[in-house]
């Protein structure tokens, strides 16, 4: 039985090696490959790759803020949140980085987005902004005014895009994280929504 299993594993390894040489497979990390059909020209989306490189994870931070139209700068690196340790992958499809987020904050405000290539998990615009504010190191924010300056000048947030934010998500995030920064963010969002 064990000899058959070893033979079978060797056959799989040889097939993978052969398909990589033929340009039919691209390795993303050990054990994870993208198949390139000579008949299908659809490229796999970076978002789907991001969700599969490290799990559990969802796309957030800079990439999600740009995706939702909150910040103007195009972002090439796909940034994600995970309950695991922080990690970065460099692949032929680009760079994918993951920051640790506490399990208590993980599911709040995460959406399933549908695309032509499939579905992926991404932070909603409120969650992405809360994640960014919560995890940015080295900033001291002790007032609503300081938060507004951080949003406008450091993150270059389009403040008009914050008008229809779901305040409940920001409020829950502030309460769960017990973060003063996110609390100030919630207060700024509340003022904008009035």
URRAZI-V377176 format. One record per helix or strand of 3 or more residues. SS is the DSSP state (@ for helix, = for strand). FROM is the first residue (numbers start at 1). LEN is the number of residues. If there is no record, write none. Layout:
BEGIN
ss={SS & SS}
from={FROM & FROM}
len={LEN & LEN}
END
This chain:
BEGIN
ss={@ & = & = & @ & = & @ & = & = & = & @ & = & = & @ & @ & @ & @ & @}
from={2 & 25 & 32 & 46 & 57 & 61 & 78 & 87 & 94 & 103 & 110 & 118 & 125 & 144 & 159 & 167 & 180}
len={20 & 5 & 4 & 8 & 3 & 7 & 5 & 5 & 7 & 4 & 6 & 6 & 11 & 11 & 4 & 11 & 14}
END
